């Protein structure tokens, strides 16, 4: 039962799925519970991928078989995912881009990242990242709808594991008393990290029946490289991570999976 409560805390924190009324009273909340819920962040990726994938499949299956159909399916799928998460990670990406795009010292960068207004760097980064995700997924749908759904599931799952690695590797910086990510910043154990990794295994194994495993390995590898790059940038520019920075890690890791898997598929002639 406690595990279910922690999962629902993760769902409540990262999506717009309502956990209210008697259910919310039963689940409860505390910083310790939020910290424990980190184990289930990749599992939240299952939920987001399930909804996005269902929309993609439905639109692709019901619209006429035209060249624009993959674009319609992927755009509506992406919109569904953004709506479900409340653009949580995209908002973090935009704020991080605004801060890291400047040449200011860390203290000023953190102030810019906390500003709710979006700047040029944030707007351009958000536009390019969403457009890139859509374009890469369209290529996958054109190759195979089944492959696209497998890639979607793995990307959403893995990209929610790598921010936990950043939490483990870096220290939390910024305005700790008011930061929503502060409860996650301490006591992330190796055991918890390994348990979170376990949630990435079933999608990988399940996809092997439909999808070449080597392509999945390529996606995970490039996704990890994107996360390492983003962690390095955060360490160099602000000497740690913020909640916005974790959102940027998730977004770049997701793109990295789509792109890395597609490169390997192209090299193998699939």
C-alpha positions as CSV (number, residue, x, y, z in Angstrom):
1,X,0.0,0.0,0.0
2,X,2.8,2.4,0.8
3,X,4.3,1.8,-2.6
4,X,1.0,2.7,-4.3
5,X,0.9,5.9,-2.2
6,X,4.4,6.8,-3.4
7,X,3.4,6.2,-7.0
8,X,0.3,8.3,-6.7
9,X,2.5,11.1,-5.2
10,X,4.7,10.9,-8.3
11,X,1.7,11.0,-10.6
12,X,0.3,14.0,-8.7
13,X,3.7,15.8,-8.9
14,X,4.4,15.2,-12.6
15,X,1.0,15.1,-14.2
16,X,-2.4,16.8,-14.2
17,X,-4.1,13.5,-13.3
18,X,-6.2,14.5,-10.3
19,X,-5.5,12.9,-7.0
20,X,-8.2,14.6,-4.9
21,X,-10.8,14.1,-2.3
22,X,-10.8,10.8,-0.4
23,X,-8.0,9.5,-2.5
24,X,-5.8,12.5,-1.7
25,X,-6.6,12.1,2.0
26,X,-5.7,8.5,1.8
27,X,-2.4,9.1,0.0
28,X,-1.3,12.1,2.2
29,X,1.8,14.1,1.6
30,X,5.1,14.9,3.2
31,X,8.6,15.8,1.8
32,X,9.7,12.3,2.8
33,X,6.9,10.8,0.7
34,X,7.9,12.9,-2.3
35,X,11.5,11.8,-1.8
36,X,10.5,8.2,-1.7
37,X,8.3,8.7,-4.8
38,X,11.4,9.3,-6.9
39,X,11.6,5.6,-7.4
40,X,8.4,5.7,-9.5
41,X,9.3,8.7,-11.8
42,X,10.1,6.3,-14.7
43,X,6.8,4.6,-14.1
44,X,5.1,8.0,-14.6
45,X,6.7,7.8,-18.1
46,X,4.7,4.7,-18.7
47,X,1.5,6.6,-18.0
48,X,2.4,9.6,-20.2
49,X,3.6,7.3,-23.0
50,X,0.4,5.2,-22.8
51,X,-1.9,8.2,-23.2
52,X,0.3,9.8,-26.0
53,X,0.6,6.4,-27.7
54,X,-3.1,5.8,-27.6
55,X,-3.8,9.1,-29.2
56,X,-1.1,8.5,-31.9
57,X,-2.5,5.1,-32.7
58,X,-6.1,6.3,-32.8
59,X,-5.4,9.2,-35.1
60,X,-3.2,7.2,-37.4
61,X,-5.7,4.4,-37.6
62,X,-8.8,6.5,-38.2
63,X,-7.6,9.2,-40.6
64,X,-7.2,8.6,-44.4
65,X,-3.8,7.1,-45.4
66,X,-2.3,10.3,-46.7
67,X,1.3,11.7,-46.4
68,X,0.1,14.2,-43.8
69,X,-1.5,11.6,-41.5
70,X,1.8,10.8,-39.6
71,X,2.2,14.5,-38.8
72,X,-1.4,14.8,-37.6
73,X,-1.0,11.7,-35.4
74,X,2.3,12.8,-33.9
75,X,1.2,16.4,-33.3
76,X,-2.0,15.4,-31.5
77,X,0.0,12.8,-29.5
78,X,2.6,15.4,-28.5
79,X,-0.2,17.8,-27.5
80,X,-1.8,15.1,-25.4
81,X,1.4,14.4,-23.6
82,X,2.0,18.1,-22.9
83,X,-1.5,18.6,-21.7
84,X,-1.2,15.5,-19.4
85,X,2.0,16.8,-17.8
86,X,0.9,20.5,-17.7
87,X,4.1,21.3,-19.8
88,X,6.0,20.7,-16.6
89,X,9.3,19.6,-18.2
90,X,8.9,22.0,-21.1
91,X,8.6,24.9,-18.7
92,X,11.8,23.8,-17.0
93,X,13.6,23.6,-20.3
94,X,12.6,27.2,-21.3
95,X,13.7,28.6,-17.9
96,X,17.0,26.7,-18.1
97,X,17.7,27.9,-21.6
98,X,17.0,31.5,-20.6
99,X,19.4,31.2,-17.7
100,X,22.2,29.2,-19.3
101,X,22.0,31.2,-22.5
102,X,23.4,34.3,-20.8
103,X,27.0,35.0,-19.8
104,X,26.1,36.1,-16.3
105,X,27.5,34.7,-13.0
106,X,25.6,31.8,-11.3
107,X,23.7,34.0,-8.9
108,X,22.2,36.0,-11.8
109,X,21.6,32.9,-13.8
110,X,19.5,31.4,-10.9
111,X,17.5,34.6,-10.7
112,X,16.7,34.5,-14.5
113,X,15.7,30.8,-14.2
114,X,13.2,31.7,-11.4
115,X,11.6,34.5,-13.5
116,X,8.2,33.3,-14.8
117,X,8.6,35.4,-18.0
118,X,10.0,33.6,-21.0
119,X,12.9,35.1,-22.9
120,X,14.4,34.7,-26.4
121,X,16.6,31.7,-25.5
122,X,13.7,30.0,-23.8
123,X,11.2,30.6,-26.6
124,X,13.6,29.4,-29.3
125,X,14.7,26.4,-27.3
126,X,11.1,25.4,-26.6
127,X,10.1,25.8,-30.2
128,X,13.1,23.9,-31.6
129,X,12.9,21.0,-29.0
130,X,9.1,20.4,-29.6
131,X,9.6,20.7,-33.3
132,X,12.5,18.2,-33.2
133,X,10.5,15.7,-31.2
134,X,7.6,15.9,-33.6
135,X,9.8,15.5,-36.7
136,X,11.7,12.5,-35.3
137,X,8.5,10.8,-34.2
138,X,7.0,11.4,-37.7
139,X,10.0,9.6,-39.2
140,X,9.4,6.7,-36.8
141,X,5.7,6.5,-37.7
142,X,6.6,6.5,-41.4
143,X,8.9,3.6,-40.7
144,X,6.4,1.7,-38.6
145,X,3.7,2.7,-36.2
146,X,4.5,-0.2,-33.9
147,X,8.2,0.9,-33.8
148,X,7.1,4.4,-33.1
149,X,5.0,3.3,-30.1
150,X,7.9,1.2,-28.8
151,X,10.3,4.1,-29.1
152,X,7.8,6.5,-27.5
153,X,7.4,4.2,-24.4
154,X,11.1,3.7,-24.0
155,X,11.9,7.4,-24.5
156,X,9.4,8.6,-21.9
157,X,10.6,6.0,-19.4
158,X,14.3,6.4,-19.8
159,X,14.2,10.2,-19.9
160,X,12.6,10.2,-16.5
161,X,15.4,8.1,-15.0
162,X,18.3,10.2,-16.0
163,X,17.2,13.3,-14.0
164,X,17.4,11.1,-10.9
165,X,21.1,10.4,-11.9
166,X,21.6,14.2,-12.0
167,X,20.1,14.5,-8.5
168,X,22.5,11.9,-7.3
169,X,25.5,13.4,-9.0
170,X,25.0,17.1,-8.3
171,X,23.9,19.3,-5.4
172,X,20.7,21.3,-5.2
173,X,21.2,25.0,-5.7
174,X,18.8,28.0,-5.7
175,X,16.2,29.1,-3.3
176,X,15.8,25.9,-1.2
177,X,12.9,27.0,1.1
178,X,10.6,27.7,-1.8
179,X,11.8,25.1,-4.3
180,X,9.5,22.2,-5.1
181,X,12.5,20.1,-6.1
182,X,14.3,20.5,-2.8
183,X,12.7,17.4,-1.1
184,X,14.2,15.4,-4.0
185,X,17.7,16.8,-3.5
186,X,18.8,14.8,-0.5
187,X,19.0,11.2,0.4
188,X,18.6,9.7,-3.1
189,X,20.2,6.4,-2.3
190,X,21.8,4.0,-4.7
191,X,19.2,1.5,-3.8
192,X,16.5,3.9,-4.8
193,X,18.3,4.7,-8.0
194,X,18.5,1.0,-8.9
195,X,14.8,0.5,-8.1
196,X,14.0,3.4,-10.5
197,X,16.2,1.7,-13.1
198,X,14.1,-1.5,-12.8
199,X,11.1,0.3,-14.2
200,X,13.1,0.9,-17.4
201,X,13.6,-2.8,-17.9
202,X,10.1,-4.1,-18.8
203,X,9.5,-1.7,-21.7
204,X,12.9,-2.7,-23.1
205,X,12.3,-6.4,-22.8
206,X,8.7,-6.1,-24.0
207,X,9.8,-4.1,-27.1
208,X,12.2,-6.8,-28.2
209,X,9.3,-8.8,-29.6
210,X,8.5,-6.0,-32.0
211,X,11.7,-4.0,-32.3
212,X,15.5,-4.6,-32.9
213,X,17.2,-4.6,-29.5
214,X,20.4,-2.9,-30.9
215,X,18.3,0.1,-31.9
216,X,17.0,0.4,-28.3
217,X,20.6,0.3,-27.0
218,X,21.5,3.1,-29.4
219,X,18.6,5.1,-28.1
220,X,19.5,4.6,-24.5
221,X,23.2,5.4,-25.1
222,X,22.5,8.7,-26.9
223,X,19.9,9.6,-24.3
224,X,22.5,9.1,-21.6
225,X,25.0,11.3,-23.5
226,X,22.4,14.1,-23.7
227,X,21.8,13.8,-19.9
228,X,25.5,13.9,-19.2
229,X,26.0,16.9,-21.4
230,X,23.1,18.7,-19.6
231,X,24.5,17.8,-16.2
232,X,27.9,19.1,-17.2
233,X,26.4,22.4,-18.3
234,X,24.5,22.8,-15.1
235,X,27.6,22.0,-13.0
236,X,29.7,24.5,-15.0
237,X,27.2,27.3,-15.0
238,X,25.4,27.1,-11.7
239,X,27.4,24.4,-9.7
240,X,24.4,22.2,-9.3
241,X,20.9,21.5,-10.3
242,X,17.5,23.1,-10.0
243,X,14.0,21.7,-10.7
244,X,14.1,23.6,-14.0
245,X,17.4,22.0,-14.9
246,X,15.9,18.5,-14.3
247,X,13.1,19.4,-16.7
248,X,15.7,20.3,-19.3
249,X,17.5,17.0,-18.7
250,X,14.3,15.1,-19.3
251,X,13.5,16.9,-22.5
252,X,17.0,16.5,-24.1
253,X,17.2,12.9,-23.0
254,X,13.8,12.2,-24.7
255,X,15.1,13.7,-27.9
256,X,18.3,11.9,-27.6
257,X,16.5,8.6,-27.5
258,X,14.5,9.2,-30.6
259,X,17.6,10.4,-32.5
260,X,20.0,7.8,-31.3
261,X,17.7,4.9,-32.0
262,X,17.0,6.4,-35.5
263,X,20.7,6.7,-36.3
264,X,21.3,3.1,-35.4
265,X,18.3,2.0,-37.4
266,X,19.6,3.9,-40.4
267,X,23.1,2.5,-40.0
268,X,21.7,-1.1,-39.9
269,X,19.5,-0.4,-42.9
270,X,16.2,-1.0,-41.1
